[in-house]
Structures are given as structure tokens and as C-alpha cells.
Amino acid sequence: MGDWVKELMRVTRDLKPGSKSVFDIEEVSYVDLLGEEALLWLNRMGATFIAWNAYGKDVCHRLHLRRATATFARSLSLASALGKKPRRRASPASSSLTPP
């Protein structure tokens, strides 16, 4: 299993179905098969994905992932600007869900 997938699974292992987690995949530039499986699992748990770039949109479309709406993303930005803690967000430290 790739290093980033391991890390993603480690930080999300306690997710329950129906969770309202948000994952920013804006800086992801490549997702391998294991990464796709991890994203599909997160989607089944109820996660929403922030993806405005072409690759992120394509991943969400191909895998039928829930994508955040522009209104939702603005509400996250507003909450951040007001110093409120937005919903749990996670993204890999690198731009890939495979090992460097």
C-alpha cells in the first residue's frame, strides 16, 4: 500500500458511515488504484471532496465522488475567516496518493 494511502487510512480509520468529512483534493495530481479505493471508501463513509481543477473534477466524475458545491466551499472559507473551526478536512501532504 502506498505511503499516502496508509497515512490517509490512518487518519480516517475512525470514520463512521454518514460522516460529514471534507477532503480537499485540489493539489492531488495522480491517484493510483489503491488511492482510488481509498477515495471510494471515504465516499461510502459520507465524505465530500473539494475539487475545482480539471484532474480533481475528473477523479470525482470517474469515481462518482460527492463534490463540494461552490456555496459549500464559500461557507468553509467564511468559517475559516471568522475563526470558526470548519468540518474536519484532510489532504495528503504531497500532491499524490502514491509514494513519492
N, C-alpha and C positions, 0 to 999 in steps of 0.2 A: 504494500500500500504506500502511495506517495506521502512524502513528509507533510505536505499541506493538507491532504485529506485526513491524515492521522490527527493533525492539530485541530482541524475543523470538527472532527468527530469527538475529540477530547473536550472541546469547549461547549459542545452541544449535546453531550451524552444524556443530560437530564431533561431534554425537551420531551414534552408530552403531546399527544395529538391535540390539535386545536390551539397550539401555542401561537402567539402573535408576534413572533420574532421577525426582524427585518434584517436582511443581509444585503450589503452594498457590494455588487459585483462589477462596479464601474471600472476598476483597474485590472480586472482579470482579462488576460489576453489569450489564454489557452486553457481548455478543460479536457482532460483525458477521460477514458471510460470510467475509471474509479471516481473522478471528480463529478462526472455526470450522475453516477449512482448516489453520491453523497448529496448532490443538489436535489435529486428526485426524492430522497428520504426526507430532507428538510421540507420540501414542498408538501409531502404527505403529512408532516407534523404541523402544517399550517403556516409555514414561513412565507413571507413576501420578499421579493427581490427588487432592489433598485438597479435599474439598467437603462441608461439613456443612450449609450454608444451602440454602434451597429453590432458589434460582437455580442455584447450583453443581451441586446434585443433578440438576436438570432438564437442564442442559447435558451433564452426564456421561451421563444416560439417553438423551437425544435423539441424541447423537453416539456412543453406545456406547463411552465412555471408561472405562478402568480407574480405579476409585475406591479410594482407600486405605480399609482397614478400620479400625475403632476400635482394634484391637490394634496395627496398624501405626503409627497416629498416636500412640498412647501410647508406643511404642518410640522414636519420634522425639523426643518430649518428654523421655523419660528420658535419652536420649543427650545431649540439649542440657543437661539439668540436671547431668549428670555431666561436662560439659565436653568430651564427645566430639563429633567433627565428624559430623553426620548426612549422609546421602546428599545429593548436590547438589540444591538446591531453588532454584527461581526463581519469581518472581511479578512482574507488572508493577508499576511504581511508582505507578500510578494504579489506579482501580477499573474500568477499562475497557480492552478490547483494541482500541479505536479512538482516534484522536487526540482530545485534549481539545477 
